[in-house]
Amino acid sequence: MNRNKILLIVLFIMAIIFLYDRIFSLKSGDGFLDEMREKEIKSLITGKYINHDNHNIPFLIYGKKDSIIIYRDWWDKIFVGDSIIKPKGSLEVIIKSSDKIEKFNYEDKFGLE
């Protein structure tokens, strides 16, 4: 009987840990950052688009049909025809043109530094 109580307590603690982890991993905003970290981009910006159907989120279009979300304060600093470079594993985006090099970092916007 004592053995059953110990087993029940251990199972109860494991269930609490599992639920705690599950709840807080769902609330984490890192999904977007994880997705951005996995992207590798070496291309030209072919367009800029504001998605009015989705909270006016600004996008950069690069290559033929790929796109990434950018922040509104980056919008006026990036132009069609600029080069875009984003190494895989990084959250830094480099924008190059003939007269400038701009570096933008997604981590700065999430307060992770």
N, C-alpha and C positions, 0 to 999 in steps of 0.2 A: 504494500500500500504506500509506503514511504517512497518507493521507487517511482510509482505512478505520479505522485505529487511533484517530484523533481522533474520528471519528463514533461509534465503539464506546464510547469513554470518555465522551463527552457523553451518549449514551443511558444508560449505566450510572449516571452522576451524576443524571440526570433520574429514573430509576427509583428510586434511593435517596431522593431528595427526595419523590417521590410516595408511597412506602411510609411514610416517616417521618411525613408529614402525615396520611396515612390512619390510621395506628396511633394517633397522639396525639389526633386529632380524635375517634376513637371512645371513647377513655378519658376524654374531657372530660365533666364533670358539668353542663355548661351547657345541655343539652337542656331540662331542667325549667325553669331560669331563663329561657331564651329563650321557652318556651311561656307562662310567667307574664307576661313582658314584653308579649307580644302581646295579652293579655286586657284588655278594658275592662269594668268592672263598675260599675253603678249600680243597686242593687237592695236588697231586704230579705232578711234571712236567714230562710229558712223551715224550716230543720232543721239538725241536727248529726248526724253519723254516724261511727262508728268501724268501719272495714272489717276485721273479724276474720280474713277470708280472705287479707288482704294486709298482713301484719306490723302489724296494729292501727293502720293509718294513719288519722288523723282528717281528716274532710272537713267543709266547710261547704256546705250546700245553699242556693242562692239562686234567686230567681225561681221558675219552675215545676219545672225539672229540672236546672239547671246546678249544678256543684259545683267547689270547689277544695280542694286539699290545704292543711292548715295544720299548724303545729307544735304539739306536745303542750302546751308551756308557754303557748300562746295560748288553749287550749281553755276554761279557766275564766274567761277575761276576755271571752268573746264569747257572746251569748245570742240565742236565736230572737226575732225581732222587731227586732233591731238593723239599722241601715242599713249597707250595705257599699259602699265606693267604692274603685275601683282604676283610676287612669288608664292608658290604653294607653301603653306605653313606659316605665313605671315598675314598680318592684318593691315599692312601698309600698302597703299596704292600710290604709284608714282605716275604723274601725268607730265609728258614732255611735249614741247613744241619747239619750233626753231628759236624762240626767244625766251623760253622759261622752262624751269623744272619745278613742279609742285609736288609735295609729299602730303598725303592725307592718311590718317590712321583711324581705323574703326574703334580701336581701344580708347582713344581720347574721348569719344562720344559716350562711352559706357562707364567712364570713370574708373578704368582698370589700371591706370598708371599710378 
